[in-house]
Amino acid sequence: MRWAPSPDPECPAAVSTRLLAAGENWTEAVQAAERALATPGCREHAPCMSRAVGTLVCAGELVAADEHSLALLDESPGDPVMAEHMVLARAGVARRTGDLARCSSLLDVLRDNGVEDEIRPVVLLWSVELLVARGEPRAAEAVLLGHGFDARCHPDRALLLAAGAVVAMATDRPQEALAGHLACGREFTDAGVLNPAVMPWRSWASRAALACGDTDEALRLATEEHAAAVRWGEPRALGWSLAAVAASTPGGEDLAAYERAIRLLELAHARKELAEVLCDYGARLTAQGTQAHEIYAQARATALDVGDTAIVRRAEEAMTAAARVDEPVLTPVETEIARFVRAGLPNRAIAARLAMATRTVELHLTRVYRKLGLSGRRELRVTGWAGLDQKTLRPDRDAPAGSSG
């Protein structure tokens, strides 16, 4: 969506775009978009329809936006410009609901048919985001390097800067990502676009600042974006910005902010963002000593449903690390005694091999049962705890073996 002034400032589509850019009157913006969609003159003009449907998308009216774009595709079979704008709108709906496979297929349609210059930067940014989500940051970087745009003079320079920053963050260059997101934000601000529902550049910049270790800057950016999101009032923008505030906030208040952010993202059906914020919440819980397996499992399930391989991998790595931390810790002697039991040896034979009294073996076994939550020898023989393999059993010392004690 270009932010240049419309030739007719009273056109309801142009009014909706101005209200969207200002980000202060959600109701009037949606009403203006709906008026444009109901006005015959606007409805026949692809740029007007792009502005109106784009406003609905950024307002979170995703069902209405998808229905209108489908209807316009049916009404204008011979208008390739209208077709491109409406396919892009449908890709935007899919992106915001976390249907990454559908978004990708719609972007493929645009690329296959040749893309109008006006929407190429949007296609580039979303394509880069999809590749990063699939866990392919180097492929995203290759796409970015091969786009052929001159970001210094392109009218949609902000989108090109955002794409570069997304790639920089995904390839462990947070300082470059921070600079890119801030430059993107300056472009949008200079164009009068203040609404984080259009481009949440401050939240992205806040995450980059955190990765650089600058918590003060991260909190400043996140707080500013959340204040702007509150003025607009759309749940997705509210939840995403609030999660950035939570990530930047020290102390105990962050957990409550994370929980509110999660509820807002669920309300907005913003599944991609939800998966990432669940992972962030799990990491904060773990850092504070709270078990977070269920949170990570929810993040993984959501990311799998979305197709966000990067978040799936992150959640699985966190779950594996948490499982290692949560494993019961046996002493070396307890571990060896438990292994002998699993190998079928009675207590007296174990005592002879380890040169200790049978009673000492029994005391060690009692502690093993308690630590592993087992009722006795039979359960120990069948437990699947990974620490009890039989590779390091001590050889028999030729001490007399007897029956178990």
C-alpha positions in Angstrom: 0.0 0.0 0.0 1.6 3.3 -1.1 1.3 6.2 1.3 1.4 9.0 -1.2 -1.7 11.3 -1.1 -4.7 10.2 -3.2 -5.7 12.3 -6.2 -9.1 12.7 -4.5 -8.6 13.3 -0.8 -12.4 12.9 -0.2 -12.4 9.4 -1.6 -13.5 7.1 1.2 -10.7 4.7 0.4 -8.2 7.6 0.8 -9.9 8.6 4.0 -9.6 5.1 5.4 -5.9 5.0 4.6 -5.3 8.4 6.3 -7.1 7.2 9.4 -5.2 3.9 9.3 -1.9 5.7 9.0 -2.7 8.0 12.0 -3.8 5.0 14.0 -6.1 6.8 16.3 -9.7 6.0 15.2 -10.2 2.3 14.4 -14.0 2.7 14.0 -13.9 5.5 11.5 -11.2 3.8 9.5 -13.2 0.6 9.1 -16.4 2.5 8.3 -14.5 4.5 5.6 -13.1 1.3 4.1 -16.6 -0.3 4.0 -18.0 2.9 2.3 -15.3 2.6 -0.3 -16.1 -1.0 -0.9 -19.8 -0.1 -1.4 -19.1 2.8 -3.7 -19.2 1.8 -7.4 -16.6 4.3 -8.5 -14.1 3.1 -6.0 -15.0 -0.5 -6.5 -13.9 -0.4 -10.1 -10.5 1.2 -9.2 -7.8 -1.2 -8.1 -5.8 1.3 -6.0 -9.0 2.3 -4.1 -9.8 -1.3 -3.4 -6.2 -2.0 -2.3 -6.4 0.9 0.2 -9.9 -0.2 1.5 -9.1 -3.9 1.9 -5.7 -3.1 3.3 -7.3 -1.0 5.9 -9.6 -3.9 6.9 -6.6 -6.2 7.1 -4.6 -3.9 9.4 -7.8 -3.3 11.5 -8.0 -7.1 12.1 -11.2 -7.5 10.1 -9.7 -10.4 8.4 -12.8 -12.4 7.5 -14.4 -9.3 5.8 -11.1 -8.5 4.0 -10.9 -12.0 2.6 -14.5 -12.0 1.5 -14.2 -8.7 -0.2 -11.0 -9.6 -2.0 -12.6 -12.9 -3.3 -15.6 -11.0 -4.5 -13.5 -8.4 -6.3 -11.5 -11.2 -8.0 -14.8 -12.7 -9.3 -16.1 -9.3 -10.4 -12.9 -8.3 -12.3 -11.7 -11.3 -14.2 -10.1 -9.2 -17.0 -8.3 -6.7 -14.7 -4.8 -7.9 -13.9 -4.0 -5.0 -11.6 -7.1 -5.7 -9.5 -6.2 -9.4 -9.5 -2.7 -8.6 -8.2 -3.9 -6.3 -5.4 -6.5 -8.7 -4.2 -4.3 -11.8 -4.3 -1.8 -9.7 -2.2 -4.6 -8.8 0.2 -5.5 -12.5 0.6 -1.8 -13.3 1.2 -1.9 -10.6 3.9 -4.8 -12.2 5.6 -3.1 -15.6 5.5 0.1 -14.1 6.9 -1.8 -12.5 9.8 -3.7 -15.6 10.7 -0.5 -17.7 10.6 -1.4 -19.7 7.5 2.1 -19.6 6.2 1.5 -22.3 3.6 -1.4 -20.4 2.0 0.5 -17.1 2.2 3.4 -18.7 0.4 1.2 -20.2 -2.4 -0.5 -16.9 -3.0 2.9 -15.1 -3.2 4.0 -17.8 -5.7 1.0 -16.9 -7.8 2.0 -13.3 -7.9 5.6 -14.1 -8.7 4.6 -16.5 -11.5 2.4 -13.9 -13.1 4.9 -11.1 -12.8 4.5 -8.5 -10.1 3.6 -4.8 -10.5 6.3 -2.5 -9.2 4.1 -1.1 -6.5 3.6 -4.4 -4.7 7.0 -6.0 -5.3 8.6 -4.7 -2.1 5.7 -6.1 -0.1 6.1 -9.5 -1.8 9.9 -9.3 -1.0 9.4 -8.6 2.7 6.8 -11.3 3.2 8.8 -13.8 1.2 11.9 -13.1 3.4 9.8 -13.5 6.5 8.4 -16.8 5.3 11.9 -18.2 4.6 13.1 -17.1 8.0 10.1 -18.8 9.6 10.9 -22.0 7.7 14.4 -22.0 9.2 16.1 -20.9 5.9 17.8 -17.5 6.8 20.5 -18.0 4.2 17.9 -18.5 1.5 16.1 -15.4 2.7 19.4 -13.5 2.4 19.9 -14.7 -1.1 16.4 -13.5 -2.1 17.1 -10.2 -0.5 20.4 -9.8 -2.4 18.8 -10.8 -5.7 15.8 -8.4 -5.6 17.4 -5.7 -7.8 15.9 -2.7 -5.9 18.0 0.4 -5.0 16.9 0.9 -1.4 18.4 4.4 -1.4 15.8 5.9 -3.8 12.9 3.4 -4.0 9.5 4.9 -3.0 8.9 1.9 -0.7 12.4 2.1 0.9 10.9 1.4 4.3 9.8 -2.1 3.3 13.2 -2.9 1.8 14.9 -1.7 5.0 12.5 -3.9 7.0 13.4 -7.0 4.9 17.1 -6.4 5.4 16.6 -6.0 9.1 14.6 -9.3 9.3 17.4 -11.1 7.5 20.1 -9.5 9.7 18.3 -10.6 12.9 17.9 -14.1 11.6 21.6 -14.3 10.7 22.9 -13.2 14.1 23.6 -9.5 13.2 21.4 -7.7 15.8 23.2 -4.4 15.5 22.5 -4.3 11.8 18.9 -5.4 12.4 18.4 -2.6 15.0 19.8 0.0 12.6 17.6 -1.3 9.8 14.4 -1.3 11.8 15.1 2.2 13.1 15.7 3.4 9.6 12.5 1.8 8.5 10.7 3.5 11.3 12.0 6.9 10.3 10.7 6.3 6.8 7.2 5.4 8.0 7.2 8.3 10.5 8.2 10.8 7.8 5.4 9.5 5.7 2.9 10.1 8.5 2.4 6.3 9.2 2.3 6.0 13.0 0.2 2.9 13.4 2.0 -0.3 14.5 -0.7 -2.4 12.9 0.8 -1.3 9.6 4.4 -2.0 10.5 5.5 -3.0 14.1 9.0 -1.6 13.5 9.5 -0.6 17.2 8.7 -4.1 18.5 11.2 -5.6 16.0 13.7 -2.9 16.9 13.1 -3.6 20.6 13.9 -7.3 20.1 17.1 -6.4 18.2 18.1 -4.0 21.0 17.6 -6.7 23.6 19.9 -9.0 21.5 22.5 -6.2 21.6 22.2 -6.0 25.4 20.6 -2.5 25.4 17.6 -3.1 27.7 16.9 0.6 28.2 16.5 1.2 24.5 14.5 -2.0 24.1 12.1 -1.0 26.8 11.7 2.6 25.4 10.9 1.3 21.9 8.5 -1.4 23.2 6.7 1.1 25.5 6.3 3.6 22.6 4.9 1.0 20.3 2.5 -0.3 23.0 1.2 3.2 23.6 0.5 3.6 19.8 -1.2 0.1 19.8 -3.4 1.2 22.6 -4.6 4.2 20.6 -5.5 1.9 17.7 -7.0 -0.8 19.8 -6.5 -3.9 17.5 -5.7 -7.1 19.5 -2.8 -8.3 17.4 -0.9 -5.0 17.6 -1.7 -4.8 21.3 -0.5 -8.3 22.0 2.7 -8.2 20.0 3.7 -4.8 21.4 2.8 -5.9 25.0 5.0 -9.0 24.5 7.9 -6.7 23.5 7.3 -4.7 26.7 7.3 -7.9 28.8 10.6 -9.1 27.2 12.2 -5.8 28.1 10.9 -5.5 31.6 12.9 -6.7 34.6 11.3 -8.1 37.7 8.0 -10.0 38.2 5.7 -7.7 36.3 6.8 -9.3 33.0 4.9 -12.6 33.6 1.5 -10.9 33.9 2.3 -8.8 30.8 3.2 -12.0 28.9 -0.1 -13.6 29.9 -2.1 -10.6 28.8 -0.2 -10.6 25.5 -0.9 -14.3 24.9 -4.6 -13.8 25.5 -4.7 -10.8 23.0 -2.8 -12.8 20.3 -5.2 -15.7 20.8 -8.1 -13.3 20.4 -6.6 -12.0 17.2 -5.9 -15.5 15.9 -2.3 -14.3 15.4 -0.9 -17.8 15.6 2.6 -17.1 14.3 3.2 -14.3 16.8 1.5 -16.4 19.5 4.0 -19.3 19.0 6.9 -16.9 19.3 5.5 -15.2 22.4 4.8 -18.5 24.1 8.4 -19.5 23.6 9.5 -16.1 25.1 7.2 -16.7 28.0 8.5 -20.2 28.6 12.1 -18.9 28.6 11.2 -16.3 31.2 9.5 -18.9 33.4 12.5 -21.1 33.1 14.8 -18.3 34.0 12.7 -17.7 37.1 12.9 -21.3 38.2 9.4 -22.3 37.1 8.7 -25.4 35.1 7.6 -24.4 31.5 7.2 -27.7 29.7 3.5 -27.2 29.0 4.1 -23.7 27.6 6.8 -24.9 25.3 4.6 -27.8 24.2 1.9 -25.3 23.3 4.4 -23.1 21.5 5.6 -26.2 19.5 2.1 -27.3 18.6 1.1 -23.8 17.5 4.3 -23.4 15.4 3.8 -26.8 13.8 0.2 -25.8 12.9 1.5 -22.6 11.4 4.5 -24.1 9.7 7.1 -22.0 11.5 10.0 -24.4 11.6 12.3 -21.9 13.4 9.9 -21.7 16.4 9.3 -25.5 16.4 13.1 -26.0 16.6 13.4 -23.4 19.4 10.6 -24.9 21.4 12.0 -28.5 21.0 15.5 -27.4 22.1 14.0 -25.6 25.1 12.0 -28.7 26.1 15.0 -30.9 25.7 17.1 -28.6 27.9 14.4 -28.4 30.5 14.1 -32.2 30.6 17.8 -32.5 31.2 17.6 -30.0 34.1 14.5 -31.7 35.5 16.1 -35.2 35.5 16.6 -36.7 38.9 20.3 -36.6 40.0 21.8 -39.8 41.3 25.2 -40.0 42.8 27.7 -42.1 40.9 27.4 -44.9 43.5 23.6 -44.8 43.4 23.7 -44.9 39.6 26.0 -47.9 39.6 23.9 -49.8 42.1 20.7 -49.1 40.1 22.4 -50.4 37.0 23.4 -53.6 38.7 19.8 -54.1 39.9 18.6 -53.6 36.3 21.2 -56.2 35.2 19.5 -58.7 37.6 22.1 -58.8 40.5 20.9 -59.3 44.1 21.9 -56.9 46.8 24.7 -59.2 48.3 26.3 -59.6 44.9 26.2 -55.9 44.3 27.7 -55.3 47.7 30.5 -57.8 46.9 31.3 -56.1 43.6 31.4 -52.7 45.2 33.2 -53.8 48.4 30.5 -52.4 50.7 28.1 -53.8 53.2 24.8 -55.2 52.0 23.0 -52.8 54.4 24.8 -49.8 52.6 23.5 -51.1 49.2 20.0 -51.2 50.7 20.3 -47.6 51.9 21.5 -46.4 48.5 18.6 -48.2 46.8 16.1 -46.6 49.1 17.4 -43.2 48.0 17.3 -44.3 44.3 13.6 -45.3 44.6 12.8 -42.0 46.3 14.6 -39.9 43.7 13.1 -41.7 40.7 9.6 -42.0 42.2 9.6 -45.8 42.2 7.9 -48.3 44.5 10.8 -50.8 44.5 13.0 -53.2 42.7 10.5 -54.3 40.1 9.8 -50.8 38.8 13.5 -50.0 38.8 14.1 -53.0 36.5 11.7 -51.6 33.9 12.2 -47.8 34.2 13.1 -46.0 31.0 15.2 -43.4 32.8 18.1 -42.6 30.3 20.8 -42.4 33.0 20.5 -46.1 33.8 22.2 -47.8 30.8 24.4 -50.8 31.5 27.6 -49.7 29.7 29.7 -49.0 32.8 29.0 -51.9 35.1 32.0 -52.7 37.3 33.5 -56.2 36.8 33.1 -58.8 39.5 35.9 -58.6 42.1 35.6 -62.3 42.8 33.8 -61.7 46.1 31.3 -64.3 47.1 27.9 -63.7 45.8 24.8 -64.4 47.9 21.1 -64.0 47.9 19.6 -60.5 47.9 19.1 -58.8 51.2 
